[in-house]
Amino acid sequence: MFKLEKRPQPSKVWTFGAPILAVVLTIILGMGLFAILGKDPILATKVIFWDPLFGEFADLDRPDVIKKAAPLILIAIGLSFGFRAGIWNIGAEGQYIIGAITGAALALSFYPMEARWLIFPLTILFGALGGLVWAMIPALLRVYFKTNEILVSLMLVYVAEVLIKAMAIGALRDPDGFGMPGSRDLRRFASAANPDLITGSGIHLGVVAALLSVVAAYIALTRHQFGFDVRLAGQSPRAAAFSGVNPSRLILVCMAISGALAGLAGVFEVTGPSGKILGSFPTYYGFTAIIVAFLGRLHPVGILLAGILLALTYIGGNLAEQSLGLPAAAIKCFQGLLLFSLLGVDLLTNYRIKLRSKGKAQ
């Protein structure tokens, strides 16, 4: 009865409407999931999306939403450059972890020296460099050996996970920690701490960096030759080649940007909300940022809003887990539903659904 007809040009309405419809579909599907699990679907949805912002303890939960959103936005902004150009860095999670390791290692090498004006900037720099170097591995292999950056970057995530566990019980373990795994708490090392700029607000330097990255990305993509090259390479690689865009250089630059921003997210996390290197260091930001990037349509402002939304599912999911007994896996499933809903609805951007006439159907 129905057929898909390719649009002459992508629909501008559905380009921006698809994410909104995807969120609505996800909420509906999520409510069905909650009902299957024996939970009140309306109450569960309220706890996830309403209570962190306007509930009884919203004053305590809102700062956590901000802290969760910052690394998601930073990483997603970096990924958006490559995704727009057709460069698929799926390993931002590993670059995020390596950024945390290198930043923490630099800071702890100065312990207990008190020189914030020197140590903290170096910590941030080394975090960004750590993520950048880790991203350069798949980038250089792609440029010089034509390997698949998707597979290489993804495999490096597992290497990074092994490294952080090794560091937590090895080189970075707290010598005063009675043999327990984990580094010193960087939040107690004034020269490397990243506290809230306004007490209790949840706004630390990582949040400021995330907002600045949104502004910088918007300017780069809309007002700079580099942004034009990125868009052109993604829309028409052949046209990009004729216009003089160097594909190898573009791969290296886009991977460097995404790696550096993922590394920054890691170092701001380890010097702020997390505080120390642990085998259970807060993870999956790099993978969730992929959802954030696509939900935000690879647009800086869209990524900002999508990052806040996904952060809300994290905090609201924790509240639902504690107050309603909702399984933690259900929240991860809920986030996955969001991506699949977006991919499904996104079909309408390039295709329209039409009814078949009876004559043609026969």
N, C-alpha and C positions, 0 to 999 in steps of 0.2 A: 504493500500500500504506500510505502514511502521510499524516497530515493534521496541521495545526497548529491547536491549540485555545487560544483566548485564556484566560488565567488570570483569575479574578475580581479578584485582587490580585497585584502582583508578588511573585515567590517570594523569601523572605528567604534561603533556602539558596543559590539561584543568584545572588542579588545579590552575595554574598561568594565563592561558589564559581566564578563565571564567570571572574574574573581569574586564579585559580589554574589552571583548565583551559586558559585562553588561553595562559598561560606554557608549560604542558606541550606544547600543540599547536605553539607557536612553536618550541620546542626540536626537536620531531620534524620539522617542516617545514624548519627550519634545517639539521638534519643531512642531510636530503635534498638541500638546496641545496649544502651543502659537498661531498657525494658527487658531484653533477653537475659541480662545479668541479674534481674530481679530488683532493680533500683527504680525509684520514681524518676522518669525521664525529665519531667519539667523541673523538679527540684534539683536534679543533677546538673542540668543545663544552667539553672540559676546560680548554683554554687560556683560553677566554672567561669561563667562570663560576667556575672553581676557582683557577686560577693567580694572579689578582690579589689574592685573599684569603688563600690558603694555599700558594702556590707558592714556589719557591726565592727569588724576589726580592719576596715579598709585602710585606716591610717598606718597600720603595720604592714599591710600587704602591698599597697601601692609602691613603696620603695623597692620591694622585691621584684615587682613587674618591671620597673625601670632597669634594675640591675640585670635581669634576665634578657631584656630586649637589647641592651647595648652590644654584647658579643654577637648576637644574631644579626643585627644590622651591619656591624663592621664586616663580618665575614661575607654576608650576602652582597654587600656593595662591591667587595673585591671580586666575588664570583660573577657578578653581573657583567663586568667588562669582558671576561672570557666567553661567557655564554652568548652574549650579543655577537661576538666575532666567530662563533662556532668552535670555540676552544673549551673542552669539557674537563675542567678540574673538579674531580669528584673527591679529592683527597684533602679538602680544607680542614677536616677533622685532625689529620696528622700534622698539618702545618700549625694549627692552633695549639696542639700539645707540645710540639717542638718549641714554639715561641714561649710557652710557659716555662719549659725546662731551661732554655738558654737565658731567659731573663732572670729567673730565680737563681741560676748558677752564678751569674755575674753579681747579683746583689749579695748573695751569701758569701762570695769570695772576699767581700769588703767587711763582713761582720766582725766586730761590732762598731766599726768606724762611723762616726756621726758627721756626714757631709752630704746632706740631701741635695744640695745644689749640683753635686757631681754624680752621686750614685744613682739617684732616681732617673735622670735623663739617660744615663748609660744603660740602665736596666731596660727601659722602654726601647732604646735603640737595638740592644742585643735581642730582645724579644722579636722585634720586627725582622731583624736580619736572620734569626733562626727560622722563622716561617718562610722568608724569601728563599733561603738556601734550600730548604726542603722542597719548595715548589719548583726550584730550578732543576731538580733531578728529572722529573717527568718531562719538563720543558725541553731540556737539552737532548734527552733521549728521543723526543718527538722530532726535533729539528735535525739532528745529525744521523739518527738511526731509524727514523720513521716508525717508532713504536707508538702504541696506542696510549695516549695520556690518561684515558679513563682507567685502564687496568693498572698502569704503573702508579698513578697517584692514589688509587684505592688500596693497592697492596702496601703502600708506604704507611697507610694509617695503622695497620697492624704492627708494623715495625715500631712506629712511634708509641703505641700502647705498651709494647714490651719494654721500650726504653724508659718510659716514665715509671713503670713498676720497678725496674732495675735501679733507677735513681733514688726511688723512695726507700729502698733497703740497702743502697750502696753509697755512691759518692755524695749524695745530697742528704743523707739521713742525719737527723739531729743528734749530735754527739752527746747531748744532755737529755736525750729522750728515753733513757733506760732501755735501749734496744728496740723500741717500738718503731715501726716503719713510718716514714714521713720526714719532711725537712723541718727546719725551724719555721715558726709562724712569722711570715714577713710583715704581718700587720703590727707586730710588736717590735719590728726593726724600723725605727722612725725614718731612717734614710731611704728605705725602699717601700714604705707603706703607701697605700693608695686609698685613704679614707674618704668618707663623704665630704664634699666641699661645704655642704650645709648639713649639719648633724641631723640624721634621721630622714633625710630627703631621698636617699638612694642615688643621688647624683654625684658620681666620682669622675675622675678624669677620663675614664673609659667611656662614660656616657657623653662627655663633651667631644671626645674623639669620634664617636659614632655620628653625632650630629654634624660635625665638621666634614666627615667623609661623605655624608649625604649632599651637603652643599658643594663640595669639591667635585663629586661625581656628576652632579647636575651641570655644573659649569663645563667640565671636561667633555661631556657627551653632547652638549647643545651649543657650545661656543668655541670649541677648539678643534683643530684639524685632526688630532688624535681620535676624538670622539666620532668624527665623520668617517675616518678610516675603519674604526671598529664596527660601525653600523653597516658600512658598505661591504666589509668582508663577510659579515653575517648574512646579509641579504643577497649578495651576488659575488662570490669569490672571483669569478672570471672578470667581472667589471672592476673589482678591486685591483686585480693584477694589471689590467690595462691602465688604471689610473696611477700606477707606480707604488702601490702599497706592497711593502716587503713582508710576505707571510711569516717568514722565520722570525723577523724582528717583532712582529705583532704578537706571535706566540710567546716569546720571551718576556715582552713587556706586560702582557695581560696576566701571565702566570706570576710574574714578579709582584704585580699589584695585589693579586688575590692572596699570594703567600704572605706578603708583608702585612696586610690587613688582618689575616687570620692569626699571624704571630702576635700582632698588637692585641687582638682580642684575648689571646692566651695569657700574655704578660699582665694585662690589666686585671684579668680574673685572678691570677695567682698572687698579685700584690694587693688585691682588694677583697672581694667577697669570699673567695676560697682561702687565701692566705698561705697555703703551703702546698708543696709537691707531695702527692699521695698516689698510690696505685688506683684509688677511686676518685681521682681528680675529676671535677665536673666535665662530663663528655657529651657527645652527640650534638653539640652546638654546630659543628661543621656540617653534619648531615641535615639537621633541621634547617640550617641556613639555605640549603638548596630549595626547600619548600618555600621559605621566605622570599627568595629571589624570584621564583616563578609566580608566586601569588602576587608579588608586587609588580609583575609584568616587566621585570628587569629595569624598572624606572626608579630612580633614587627616592622620590617621594612615596611611591607605592611600596618600596622596600621598608621604609620607615614605618608605615602603617601596618604592613604585614608582620614586621618584627614585633611590634607591640601586641598584635593579635596572638601570635604564637607564644609570646612570653606569658600572655594571659592564660593560655591553656596549660602552661607549666604550673603557674601558681594556683590557678583554679583547680587544676587536676590534683595537686597536693592537698588542697582543702577538701575536695570530694573524697579523696582517699582516706583522710583522717576522720571526716565527719559522717560519711556515708558508707565507708568500707568498700569503695570502688577500687578494683584492682589497678595497680600502677600500669600494667600492660594495656589496660583499656584506654588510657590517655595516649599512649604511643600509637595505638590503633586508630584513635580519633584523629591524631595528626596525620597519619597515613591516609585516612579517608579524605582529608582535606586535599592532599596532593592528587589522589585518584579522581576526585570530583572535579578538580581544576583541569586535569588532563582530558576528562570526558567532555566537560562543558566547552573547553577551548576549541573543540571541533567546530563549533558554531562561528568561530572567528574567520575561518577560511572556507567553510561550507554552509549552505543553507539546506534546510529540510523541505522537500516539496512532495506533495501528494502525486502519486502516479494516476494518470487517467485510466479509466476502465479499458479503453481500447488498447492502450499500450501494455497494460498489465496482462491482457489475454494474449 
